[in-house]
Amino acid sequence: MGLLNVGSVAFDAIETPFGKTDKIIGGAGTYIALSSSFFVANQHIVSVVGEDFPPAMLDKLQSRGVHLDGLQMKQGEKTFFWSGKYHNDMNSRDTLITELNVLEHFDPIIPESAQGAKYLMLGNLSPQVQRQVIERLTERPKLIAMDTMNFWMDIAMDELKKTIALVDVLIINDEEARQLSGEYSLVKASKFIRDLGPKYLIIKKGEHGALLFHDNQVFSAPALPLEEVFDPTGAGDTFAGGFIGFLAASDDISFENMKRALIAGSAMASFCVEEFGTGKLENLTQVEIDERIKAFVELTDFKMIHAI
Ligand code: AMP
């Protein structure tokens, strides 16, 4: 089995300057699954939902090759609920409500069929749960990537550092990199964070693209200038799904291939923001993805003319 994805499957309620949703389907694990499913034909998800979660979305995931034997459904309990409101610039948001519900006592059980996964994507969850997943795998995956957020830095920094020490790739945004390292310069922050353990660090910079650090190399991926951004929710998870999905599909973790994976992730994230929730990802076609990746390549393609 190639890819194992661990992350929240949730209800979200979102408010942006363009509108407001009631409870819609969200969750880091959902975005990672949908995004990576355009690259890998099969994957496992380890997560938990309540009995209120709509079976139609589970069918949708299954139809996209997501095996649900690691998805627990808790009778008599409610699905995780998160609500957020974006500021006018769409780059920052406030969390309005976090109801952990089934996530409060989440015990990530790895189904036998998911053992032996070569690629592990640890979506944003408590660092203890993320570590438990690594410890419960009978074989270390070829690559472990991990996302996290400032929430865990505020309340569980020591636990978080213990988990970060175990992964190969950490994927965070610029604000989180600064909080984690105490450094303003992202270059200094990247050194500090990689000293904690991960050999690779990806720093996402919202509408300014993403940076990939490894040894003394750095690669910069642009973000596509988009005319309209409706809802950035899930863009980070969609990026992570595209990144890990691309790597799992090509089964190549060289720095050169990680650069391509960074572009694949950025292309997927650029779709995510075009509609509220998972709407755009659910209806994407391979042709649209190929065209979008081409647009990314053209965005920074130039030849320098050397003056004599
Ligand atoms: P992103 O916009 O990429 O940061 O991810 C947004 C998604 O993360 C939403 O769909 C939420 O359901 C989910 N989420 C927000 N807070 C948490 C949390 N504390 N634990 C797990 N998932 C969360």
Residues whose N, C-alpha, C, O or C-beta is under 5 A from the ligand:
A	BS01	AMP	S8 A10 F11 D12 G26 G27 A28 W82 N124 L125 P232 T233 G234 A235 G236 D237
